[in-house]
Amino acid sequence: MAYRIPMARATPPACPDAPEPWYGAGLSFTCTQCGNCCTGPTGYVGFTNAEVKAMADYLELSVTEFRQRYTRRVAGRPSLTEVKRGRDYDCVFLTRDDEGRAGCSIYPVRPRQCRTWPFWPENLASARDWADAAKTCPGMQRGGTFYPAEQVRIICDSNDP
């Protein structure tokens, strides 16, 4: 997945903690349903025990069944599994409609890591890091919903383990 945490770094870096971050004027983002955040090279999609319970309940499975069917261990931590499609690895919950729009079959209960994209520490470290991520995320390039800097910080901080 293009926006999953890379395998080599299963624990994300901390959010930028500058008094005047480069994104001080705020940032804009809107999901375009391209699905790029859910596919790409193999990666890591983490979740908490509360999130696994919510996902299991949503799918009407026991937590044990959910873990057996949909999770694996990466760097000693649980991660959602992937499905190999061509050269890419899709999140097991990635869906596509007949017109190619991406969706998530567990959208209402998706993990925090998914809910907080693109406001991840590695994307907010610098304007260049944001621009690099935006190369494959059209929603970061088109504007859309405006997020003031304080809201960006709050979203980013919610990613801390």
N, CA, C and O of each residue as an XYZ file, in Angstrom:
644
protein
N       0.845     -1.167      0.000
C       0.000      0.000      0.000
C       0.891      1.230      0.000
O       1.833      1.324      0.786
N       0.606      2.122     -0.836
C       1.448      3.284     -0.987
C       1.569      4.067      0.316
O       2.616      4.668      0.559
N       0.558      4.083      1.150
C       0.586      4.922      2.327
C       0.579      4.142      3.624
O       0.360      4.706      4.696
N       0.817      2.860      3.527
C       0.995      2.103      4.749
C       2.382      2.414      5.263
O       3.243      2.862      4.505
N       2.602      2.186      6.518
C       3.933      2.375      7.062
C       4.827      1.309      6.450
O       4.467      0.132      6.472
N       5.992      1.683      5.900
C       6.868      0.691      5.293
C       7.270     -0.394      6.279
O       7.355     -0.156      7.483
N       7.515     -1.588      5.753
C       7.870     -2.731      6.586
C       9.057     -2.427      7.493
O       9.064     -2.845      8.651
N      10.045     -1.720      6.999
C      11.254     -1.474      7.780
C      10.998     -0.548      8.967
O      11.826     -0.470      9.875
N       9.858      0.160      8.975
C       9.581      1.101     10.040
C       8.145      0.902     10.498
O       7.266      1.682     10.133
N       7.897     -0.126     11.290
C       6.545     -0.436     11.726
C       6.045      0.540     12.779
O       4.850      0.560     13.074
N       6.927      1.349     13.352
C       6.517      2.373     14.301
C       6.768      3.724     13.658
O       7.911      4.036     13.325
N       5.722      4.546     13.470
C       5.912      5.824     12.787
C       6.701      6.812     13.632
O       6.729      6.692     14.857
N       7.349      7.799     12.989
C       8.047      8.840     13.740
C       7.041      9.738     14.452
O       5.841      9.670     14.183
N       7.525     10.569     15.349
C       6.650     11.492     16.075
C       6.204     12.624     15.152
O       6.854     12.915     14.148
N       5.095     13.251     15.504
C       4.606     14.406     14.746
C       5.545     15.587     14.927
O       6.165     15.728     15.982
N       5.659     16.436     13.916
C       6.510     17.622     14.051
C       6.035     18.472     15.223
O       4.834     18.672     15.407
N       6.973     18.967     16.008
C       6.636     19.741     17.202
C       7.327     21.098     17.141
O       8.115     21.446     18.020
N       7.025     21.850     16.107
C       7.612     23.180     15.950
C       6.562     24.226     16.284
O       5.381     24.034     15.995
N       6.989     25.353     16.902
C       6.002     26.395     17.224
C       5.310     26.943     15.979
O       4.130     27.290     16.022
N       6.038     27.020     14.882
C       5.484     27.491     13.612
C       5.781     26.445     12.544
O       6.775     26.570     11.828
N       4.946     25.420     12.420
C       5.229     24.383     11.424
C       5.102     24.942     10.007
O       4.460     25.969      9.788
N       5.715     24.258      9.062
C       5.663     24.706      7.665
C       4.230     24.807      7.183
O       3.942     25.589      6.277
N       3.319     24.029      7.769
C       1.914     24.049      7.356
C       1.091     24.991      8.238
O      -0.105     24.774      8.435
N       1.724     26.023      8.758
C       1.069     26.966      9.671
C      -0.200     27.592      9.112
O      -1.090     27.969      9.874
N      -0.293     27.708      7.792
C      -1.496     28.273      7.172
C      -2.588     27.219      7.005
O      -3.686     27.530      6.543
N      -2.291     25.969      7.381
C      -3.258     24.889      7.234
C      -3.012     24.100      5.959
O      -2.172     24.466      5.136
N      -3.747     23.026      5.810
C      -3.629     22.151      4.643
C      -5.014     21.767      4.144
O      -5.984     21.793      4.902
N      -5.103     21.414      2.885
C      -6.361     20.958      2.305
C      -6.204     19.532      1.811
O      -5.138     19.124      1.349
N      -7.281     18.793      1.921
C      -7.285     17.400      1.469
C      -8.727     16.964      1.264
O      -9.618     17.347      2.021
N      -8.943     16.161      0.236
C     -10.220     15.487      0.045
C      -9.947     14.134     -0.598
O      -9.135     14.030     -1.518
N     -10.613     13.120     -0.121
C     -10.420     11.788     -0.682
C     -11.053     11.728     -2.071
O     -12.199     12.134     -2.260
N     -10.289     11.215     -3.041
C     -10.784     11.077     -4.410
C     -11.171      9.643     -4.739
O     -11.556      9.349     -5.871
N     -11.075      8.757     -3.770
C     -11.373      7.334     -3.935
C     -10.495      6.682     -5.001
O     -10.947      5.822     -5.757
N      -9.225      7.110     -5.046
C      -8.295      6.490     -6.004
C      -7.796      5.143     -5.489
O      -7.447      4.270     -6.284
N      -7.758      4.962     -4.160
C      -7.297      3.704     -3.578
C      -5.799      3.599     -3.415
O      -5.311      2.575     -2.937
N      -5.046      4.623     -3.796
C      -3.589      4.551     -3.690
C      -3.114      4.386     -2.258
O      -2.020      3.870     -2.028
N      -3.903      4.806     -1.306
C      -3.513      4.670      0.098
C      -3.691      3.244      0.607
O      -3.303      2.939      1.735
N      -4.263      2.384     -0.194
C      -4.578      1.014      0.229
C      -3.885     -0.041     -0.609
O      -4.177     -1.229     -0.471
N      -2.974      0.371     -1.472
C      -2.290     -0.579     -2.357
C      -0.869     -0.115     -2.609
O      -0.528      1.039     -2.347
N      -0.048     -1.008     -3.111
C       1.339     -0.678     -3.417
C       2.261     -1.741     -2.859
O       1.870     -2.901     -2.734
N       3.504     -1.350     -2.516
C       4.416     -2.335     -1.940
C       3.896     -2.809     -0.586
O       3.086     -2.134      0.048
N       4.361     -3.954     -0.157
C       3.910     -4.480      1.117
C       4.221     -3.496      2.232
O       5.215     -2.773      2.176
N       3.367     -3.473      3.243
C       3.527     -2.511      4.330
C       2.878     -2.992      5.607
O       2.732     -4.191      5.840
N       2.494     -2.036      6.425
C       1.991     -2.311      7.763
C       0.766     -1.447      8.027
O       0.837     -0.225      7.892
N      -0.348     -2.051      8.397
C      -1.525     -1.307      8.840
C      -1.843     -1.786     10.248
O      -2.405     -2.863     10.450
N      -1.470     -0.964     11.209
C      -1.640     -1.338     12.607
C      -3.023     -1.001     13.133
O      -3.792     -0.271     12.508
N      -3.312     -1.552     14.290
C      -4.596     -1.303     14.936
C      -4.475     -1.630     16.415
O      -3.581     -2.365     16.834
N      -5.379     -1.077     17.188
C      -5.413     -1.329     18.622
C      -6.346     -2.498     18.920
O      -7.058     -2.975     18.036
N      -6.337     -2.953     20.157
C      -7.268     -4.016     20.562
C      -8.713     -3.559     20.413
O      -9.573     -4.338     20.002
N      -8.983     -2.297     20.748
C     -10.346     -1.775     20.590
C     -10.754     -1.762     19.118
O     -11.901     -2.060     18.784
N      -9.816     -1.418     18.247
C     -10.123     -1.393     16.809
C     -10.352     -2.792     16.269
O     -11.245     -2.992     15.445
N      -9.563     -3.769     16.713
C      -9.782     -5.137     16.225
C     -11.140     -5.639     16.694
O     -11.820     -6.358     15.962
N     -11.536     -5.273     17.892
C     -12.866     -5.672     18.395
C     -13.959     -5.034     17.536
O     -14.925     -5.703     17.168
N     -13.815     -3.758     17.217
C     -14.804     -3.065     16.386
C     -14.880     -3.678     14.990
O     -15.971     -3.872     14.455
N     -13.723     -3.983     14.400
C     -13.712     -4.581     13.061
C     -14.351     -5.969     13.100
O     -15.131     -6.317     12.213
N     -14.026     -6.763     14.120
C     -14.601     -8.105     14.251
C     -16.115     -8.008     14.422
O     -16.864     -8.731     13.765
N     -16.562     -7.120     15.301
C     -18.004     -6.950     15.510
C     -18.699     -6.538     14.212
O     -19.764     -7.061     13.881
N     -18.099     -5.608     13.485
C     -18.678     -5.125     12.237
C     -18.866     -6.259     11.237
O     -19.850     -6.294     10.499
N     -17.910     -7.185     11.221
C     -17.968     -8.319     10.294
C     -18.667     -9.534     10.902
O     -18.717    -10.604     10.296
N     -19.203     -9.352     12.106
C     -19.910    -10.419     12.829
C     -19.024    -11.648     13.005
O     -19.437    -12.779     12.752
N     -17.799    -11.392     13.444
C     -16.833    -12.439     13.727
C     -16.357    -12.294     15.171
O     -16.463    -11.221     15.764
N     -15.839    -13.367     15.719
C     -15.176    -13.244     17.018
C     -13.826    -12.574     16.758
O     -13.332    -12.573     15.630
N     -13.244    -12.015     17.795
C     -11.917    -11.402     17.655
C     -10.917    -12.452     17.189
O     -10.063    -12.168     16.349
N     -11.019    -13.651     17.724
C     -10.108    -14.729     17.318
C     -10.258    -15.035     15.833
O      -9.261    -15.157     15.121
N     -11.496    -15.159     15.361
C     -11.728    -15.423     13.934
C     -11.174    -14.288     13.072
O     -10.528    -14.524     12.051
N     -11.438    -13.061     13.498
C     -10.959    -11.905     12.738
C      -9.432    -11.942     12.638
O      -8.868    -11.787     11.555
N      -8.779    -12.147     13.770
C      -7.306    -12.185     13.772
C      -6.778    -13.294     12.861
O      -5.802    -13.091     12.139
N      -7.411    -14.449     12.894
C      -6.957    -15.567     12.062
C      -7.126    -15.273     10.572
O      -6.254    -15.604      9.769
N      -8.240    -14.658     10.209
C      -8.535    -14.418      8.792
C      -7.841    -13.192      8.208
O      -7.420    -13.204      7.052
N      -7.722    -12.135      9.009
C      -7.377    -10.834      8.443
C      -6.135    -10.159      8.999
O      -5.855     -9.012      8.649
N      -5.379    -10.840      9.859
C      -4.200    -10.179     10.403
C      -2.961    -11.055     10.291
O      -3.035    -12.267     10.087
N      -1.837    -10.400     10.429
C      -0.533    -11.061     10.452
C       0.350    -10.255     11.392
O      -0.044     -9.170     11.821
N       1.518    -10.752     11.717
C       2.449    -10.038     12.586
C       3.558     -9.447     11.724
O       4.113    -10.111     10.848
N       3.862     -8.189     11.995
C       4.943     -7.479     11.319
C       5.765     -6.795     12.408
O       5.244     -5.996     13.186
N       7.030     -7.114     12.450
C       7.921     -6.538     13.468
C       7.333     -6.724     14.872
O       7.449     -5.847     15.727
N       6.705     -7.873     15.089
C       6.155     -8.191     16.401
C       4.817     -7.555     16.725
O       4.314     -7.701     17.840
N       4.230     -6.846     15.759
C       2.954     -6.158     15.998
C       1.917     -6.637     14.991
O       2.268     -7.039     13.882
N       0.637     -6.598     15.370
C      -0.395     -7.025     14.428
C      -0.589     -6.009     13.303
O      -0.475     -4.800     13.506
N      -0.883     -6.529     12.121
C      -1.150     -5.702     10.948
C      -2.254     -6.375     10.142
O      -2.409     -7.595     10.196
N      -3.013     -5.593      9.403
C      -3.985     -6.179      8.487
C      -3.234     -6.915      7.385
O      -2.127     -6.528      7.013
N      -3.840     -7.973      6.868
C      -3.203     -8.735      5.802
C      -3.377     -8.020      4.467
O      -4.114     -7.042      4.349
N      -2.682     -8.536      3.480
C      -2.704     -7.982      2.143
C      -3.048     -9.078      1.146
O      -2.885    -10.268      1.417
N      -3.526     -8.647     -0.012
C      -3.832     -9.556     -1.104
C      -2.973     -9.118     -2.282
O      -3.023     -7.955     -2.682
N      -2.191    -10.026     -2.839
C      -1.344     -9.672     -3.976
C      -2.203     -9.587     -5.231
O      -2.907    -10.532     -5.586
N      -2.131     -8.439     -5.894
C      -2.850     -8.215     -7.148
C      -1.854     -7.622     -8.136
O      -1.465     -6.459     -8.021
N      -1.452     -8.422     -9.092
C      -0.427     -7.962    -10.031
C       0.873     -7.745     -9.284
O       1.354     -8.630     -8.577
N       1.439     -6.550     -9.449
C       2.698     -6.228     -8.764
C       2.459     -5.618     -7.387
O       3.398     -5.473     -6.605
N       1.227     -5.263     -7.086
C       0.914     -4.573     -5.834
C       0.310     -5.499     -4.790
O      -0.102     -6.623     -5.073
N       0.277     -4.979     -3.583
C      -0.368     -5.645     -2.460
C      -1.493     -4.740     -1.983
O      -1.246     -3.616     -1.546
N      -2.722     -5.220     -2.065
C      -3.884     -4.451     -1.627
C      -4.223     -4.808     -0.190
O      -4.021     -5.941      0.245
N      -4.734     -3.845      0.530
C      -5.311     -4.148      1.834
C      -6.429     -5.160      1.602
O      -7.161     -5.070      0.617
N      -6.555     -6.094      2.485
C      -7.575     -7.134      2.356
C      -8.990     -6.545      2.292
O      -9.909     -7.197      1.798
N      -9.166     -5.321      2.788
C     -10.489     -4.698      2.800
C     -10.717     -3.680      1.677
O     -11.761     -3.028      1.638
N      -9.754     -3.540      0.771
C      -9.912     -2.635     -0.367
C     -10.932     -3.209     -1.340
O     -10.866     -4.383     -1.704
N     -11.866     -2.380     -1.753
C     -12.865     -2.773     -2.752
C     -12.795     -1.784     -3.914
O     -12.279     -0.676     -3.771
N     -13.318     -2.200     -5.060
C     -13.426     -1.297     -6.218
C     -14.784     -1.535     -6.862
O     -15.236     -2.672     -6.994
N     -15.426     -0.438     -7.262
C     -16.704     -0.594     -7.955
C     -16.449     -0.764     -9.451
O     -15.299     -0.788     -9.889
N     -17.508     -0.880    -10.221
C     -17.385     -1.116    -11.663
C     -16.679      0.020    -12.396
O     -16.157     -0.177    -13.494
N     -16.661      1.211    -11.793
C     -16.005      2.356    -12.418
C     -14.589      2.571    -11.886
O     -13.934      3.552    -12.238
N     -14.119      1.660    -11.044
C     -12.753      1.743    -10.538
C     -12.572      2.538     -9.270
O     -11.455      2.630     -8.760
N     -13.646      3.124     -8.739
C     -13.525      3.881     -7.493
C     -13.242      2.928     -6.335
O     -13.864      1.874     -6.200
N     -12.293      3.329     -5.515
C     -11.901      2.500     -4.385
C     -12.816      2.747     -3.198
O     -13.393      3.822     -3.038
N     -12.925      1.728     -2.384
C     -13.685      1.826     -1.143
C     -13.076      0.906     -0.111
O     -12.102      0.200     -0.372
N     -13.660      0.928      1.044
C     -13.185      0.104      2.153
C     -14.375     -0.654      2.702
O     -15.373     -0.054      3.101
N     -14.272     -1.969      2.724
C     -15.414     -2.773      3.166
C     -15.646     -2.685      4.672
O     -16.658     -3.181      5.168
N     -14.722     -2.061      5.406
C     -14.922     -1.845      6.847
C     -14.820     -0.352      7.181
O     -14.443      0.011      8.295
N     -15.153      0.501      6.227
C     -14.952      1.948      6.358
C     -15.408      2.527      7.702
O     -14.647      3.284      8.304
N     -16.593      2.217      8.199
C     -17.024      2.847      9.465
C     -16.142      2.492     10.661
O     -16.132      3.219     11.654
N     -15.404      1.387     10.580
C     -14.591      0.937     11.706
C     -13.118      0.772     11.316
O     -12.375      0.064     11.997
N     -12.695      1.416     10.233
C     -11.308      1.277      9.781
C     -10.357      1.787     10.872
O     -10.724      2.655     11.663
N      -9.143      1.248     10.909
C      -8.185      1.646     11.951
C      -7.808      3.125     11.881
O      -7.930      3.770     10.840
N      -7.354      3.630     12.999
C      -6.929      5.032     13.111
C      -5.886      5.371     12.046
O      -5.917      6.463     11.479
N      -4.973      4.457     11.773
C      -3.944      4.715     10.757
C      -4.598      5.091      9.426
O      -4.103      5.970      8.721
N      -5.690      4.441      9.085
C      -6.400      4.738      7.834
C      -7.196      6.038      7.950
O      -7.235      6.836      7.013
N      -7.825      6.243      9.099
C      -8.659      7.436      9.296
C      -7.862      8.729      9.262
O      -8.406      9.779      8.922
N      -6.573      8.672      9.613
C      -5.783      9.895      9.743
C      -4.938     10.235      8.513
O      -4.261     11.263      8.505
N      -4.961      9.397      7.481
C      -4.245      9.736      6.248
C      -4.805     11.033      5.691
O      -6.024     11.199      5.725
N      -4.023     11.947      5.191
C      -2.577     11.981      4.985
C      -1.813     12.691      6.099
O      -0.642     13.030      5.926
N      -2.459     12.918      7.234
C      -1.841     13.711      8.303
C      -0.970     12.859      9.214
O      -1.159     12.814     10.430
N      -0.014     12.187      8.592
C       0.938     11.330      9.296
C       2.229     12.096      9.544
O       2.578     12.991      8.773
N       2.938     11.754     10.608
C       4.196     12.451     10.919
C       5.170     12.493      9.744
O       5.780     13.529      9.481
N       5.318     11.377      9.038
C       6.286     11.354      7.941
C       5.872     12.252      6.788
O       6.734     12.684      6.023
N       4.607     12.545      6.636
C       4.146     13.455      5.584
C       4.220     14.912      6.023
O       4.306     15.811      5.186
N       4.187     15.147      7.323
C       4.176     16.508      7.857
C       5.552     17.008      8.272
O       5.689     18.147      8.717
N       6.564     16.173      8.130
C       7.908     16.565      8.557
C       8.407     17.797      7.808
O       9.115     18.629      8.376
N       8.037     17.912      6.528
C       8.463     19.074      5.737
C       7.512     19.246      4.560
O       6.753     18.339      4.217
N       7.566     20.417      3.953
C       6.750     20.661      2.758
C       7.154     19.692      1.647
O       6.312     19.263      0.857
N       8.424     19.353      1.588
C       8.888     18.406      0.567
C       8.283     17.024      0.799
O       7.874     16.358     -0.152
N       8.224     16.584      2.076
C       7.629     15.277      2.383
C       6.148     15.269      2.004
O       5.649     14.273      1.480
N       5.451     16.359      2.263
C       4.044     16.469      1.872
C       3.915     16.382      0.348
O       3.068     15.656     -0.172
N       4.757     17.125     -0.349
C       4.724     17.122     -1.820
C       5.059     15.743     -2.380
O       4.467     15.317     -3.371
N       6.003     15.045     -1.755
C       6.349     13.694     -2.216
C       5.149     12.756     -2.073
O       4.848     11.990     -2.989
N       4.462     12.813     -0.928
C       3.281     11.963     -0.729
C       2.178     12.347     -1.711
O       1.447     11.485     -2.200
N       2.062     13.633     -1.994
C       1.013     14.119     -2.896
C       1.203     13.648     -4.340
O       0.263     13.698     -5.134
N       2.405     13.193     -4.685
C       2.647     12.714     -6.050
C       1.760     11.523     -6.399
O       1.416     11.325     -7.564
N       1.393     10.739     -5.407
C       0.539      9.578     -5.671
C      -0.803      9.673     -4.961
O      -1.564      8.706     -4.941
N      -1.097     10.820     -4.382
C      -2.395     11.027     -3.723
C      -3.050     12.270     -4.304
O      -2.755     13.384     -3.871
N      -3.931     12.094     -5.273
C      -4.560     13.253     -5.899
C      -5.345     14.128     -4.931
O      -5.506     15.323     -5.176
N      -5.829     13.564     -3.852
C      -6.599     14.339     -2.876
C      -5.783     15.367     -2.131
O      -6.333     16.323     -1.584
N      -4.466     15.179     -2.104
C      -3.575     16.138     -1.461
C      -3.251     17.277     -2.415
O      -2.727     18.308     -1.994
N      -3.558     17.101     -3.689
C      -3.226     18.098     -4.696
C      -4.417     18.964     -5.068
O      -4.240     20.054     -5.611
N      -5.624     18.501     -4.786
C      -6.828     19.164     -5.285
C      -7.493     20.105     -4.307
O      -8.479     20.760     -4.648
N      -6.979     20.182     -3.116
C      -7.656     21.034     -2.146
C      -8.763     20.267     -1.477
O      -8.554     19.157     -0.987
N      -9.946     20.853     -1.454
C     -11.058     20.183     -0.787
C     -11.251     20.735      0.601
O     -11.278     21.952      0.786
N     -11.386     19.867      1.579
C     -11.616     20.289      2.957
C     -10.357     20.958      3.501
O      -9.254     20.427      3.378
N     -10.539     22.126      4.102
C      -9.421     22.858      4.694
C      -9.264     22.453      6.148
O     -10.243     22.411      6.893
N      -8.033     22.154      6.555
C      -7.712     21.779      7.928
C      -6.749     22.819      8.491
O      -5.609     22.901      8.035
N      -7.180     23.617      9.474
C      -6.261     24.569     10.110
C      -5.098     23.823     10.767
O      -5.223     22.644     11.098
N      -3.977     24.505     10.953
C      -2.772     23.870     11.497
C      -3.045     23.143     12.811
O      -2.537     22.040     13.014
N      -3.826     23.727     13.694
C      -4.092     23.071     14.985
C      -4.837     21.758     14.787
O      -4.560     20.783     15.485
N      -5.762     21.717     13.863
C      -6.477     20.464     13.587
C      -5.539     19.428     12.971
O      -5.640     18.241     13.281
N      -4.629     19.866     12.101
C      -3.631     18.970     11.524
C      -2.797     18.359     12.647
O      -2.546     17.154     12.652
N      -2.363     19.197     13.606
C      -1.555     18.701     14.736
C      -2.336     17.683     15.554
O      -1.792     16.646     15.936
N      -3.603     17.966     15.826
C      -4.426     17.058     16.633
C      -4.578     15.707     15.917
O      -4.442     14.655     16.542
N      -4.858     15.739     14.623
C      -4.993     14.495     13.860
C      -3.677     13.734     13.870
O      -3.650     12.527     14.108
N      -2.586     14.446     13.610
C      -1.268     13.801     13.580
C      -0.948     13.183     14.942
O      -0.498     12.040     15.017
N      -1.179     13.931     16.003
C      -0.884     13.425     17.356
C      -1.707     12.204     17.710
O      -1.285     11.397     18.538
N      -2.880     12.051     17.097
C      -3.714     10.884     17.412
C      -3.107      9.591     16.880
O      -3.559      8.502     17.232
N      -2.079      9.707     16.028
C      -1.387      8.526     15.511
C      -0.375      7.952     16.490
O       0.095      6.830     16.304
N      -0.035      8.700     17.522
C       0.964      8.203     18.461
C       0.482      6.914     19.126
O      -0.676      6.795     19.525
N       1.412      5.940     19.235
C       1.039      4.656     19.835
C       0.639      4.783     21.286
O       0.299      3.785     21.923
